[in-house]
Amino acid sequence: MVANKKTTTVSLVFLAASIGFASPALAQESALQVARDTARIAGGARFCKADEELVDEFIGKSEGKIAALAQDEYDKVSAAIEFKNLLAALSVKAPEGGCDAFLPQFEKAVKADR
């Protein structure tokens, strides 16, 4: 049951992330929260050795979304630092549910957002 819950959590994170780049409903999120959420996804993708071009594409879109959501320069810089720090930390840790479940969802989410 726990594995299914983790897989569901990973699925929801990917769904939210892929919708987040196109959905005005998520525009109410803070730059800091988007930084944390997207760093978690990008870090998992790096750990699982996802296609580096897809990872770079996701990171670029994430950084753009963070900058767009920032309320001022301080918010922008602090969210960008949080993103980079979490990305580095989470790039050495397996994502919840493992790479086998994570990678196909990551790749699907990035490609669907094009």
N, C-alpha and C positions, 0 to 999 in steps of 0.2 A: 504494500500500500504506500509506503514511503517513497519508493522509486517512482510510482505513478504520480504522486504529489509533486516530486521534484521535476519530473518531465513536464507536468502541467504548468508549473511555475516558469520553467524555461520557455515553454511555448507562449505563455502570456507575455513574458518580457519581450520576446521577439515580435509578437503581434503588436504590442504597444510601441516598440521602437520603429517598426516598419510603417505603422500608421502615423506615428508622431511626426514624421517629416512631411506629411501631407495633410494632417488634420488640424484645423484651427482650434478644436476642442482642447488639444494638448498645449496650446500656446499659453495657457494659464499657468503652466508649470514654471518653476524657477529655473534659471540658468544652472544653478548649483545642483538641483535634482536631476536635470537632464545630463549634466556632466557625470554624475555618479552612475546613473543608469546606463548611459552609453559606454562609459569606461569599463563597466562590468562586462558588457557584451564584447567590446573590442579586445579586452584582456583575455576573455575566454577564447575568442577566435585566434588570437596569437598563440596562446598555450596549445591549442589543438592543431596548430599549423595549417590554418585555413589559407586559401589562396591569398597571397600578400597584396595583390591588386585589389581584391575585394575588401580586405582589412583596411587598406589605405583609403579606399573610396568611403567606407563607413566612417572612418576617423575624420576625414575631410568634411563630410556632411554633418557629423556630430559637432565639430568645432564651429561650423557655420551656424548651426542651430543654437549653440551656446551663446555665441556672439549676438545673434539676433534677439535672444530672450533677455540678455543682460540689461539691467535697468540703468546702469551707469558704468563708467570705466573701471571702478573698483570691483563691481559685481562681475564684469567681464574677465578681469585679470584673476580674481579669486576662483571663479568657476573653471577657468582654463588651467590654473595650477592644480586644482582638485582633480580635473580630468586626467592630466598628465601623471600625477602621483598615483592615482588609482589604476590607471592603465599599466603603469610599470609594475605595481604590486600584484595586480591580478593576471598579468601575463605569465606568472610562474605558478599559478594555481589552477587546477582543473575546475571547469564550470560545474554547477550543480547538474546532476544527471549524466555527466561524462561527455566525452567528445563525440561518441557515436550518435547520441541524441542531439547534441548541440550543433555540430557542423552543418547538417542538411538544413536545419531551420535558419541558421545564420545566413547561409548562401542564398536561400530562398527569399529571406527578408531583404537582403541587399539588392538582389536582382529585381525584386518586385517594386522597389522604390525608384527604379530608373525612369 
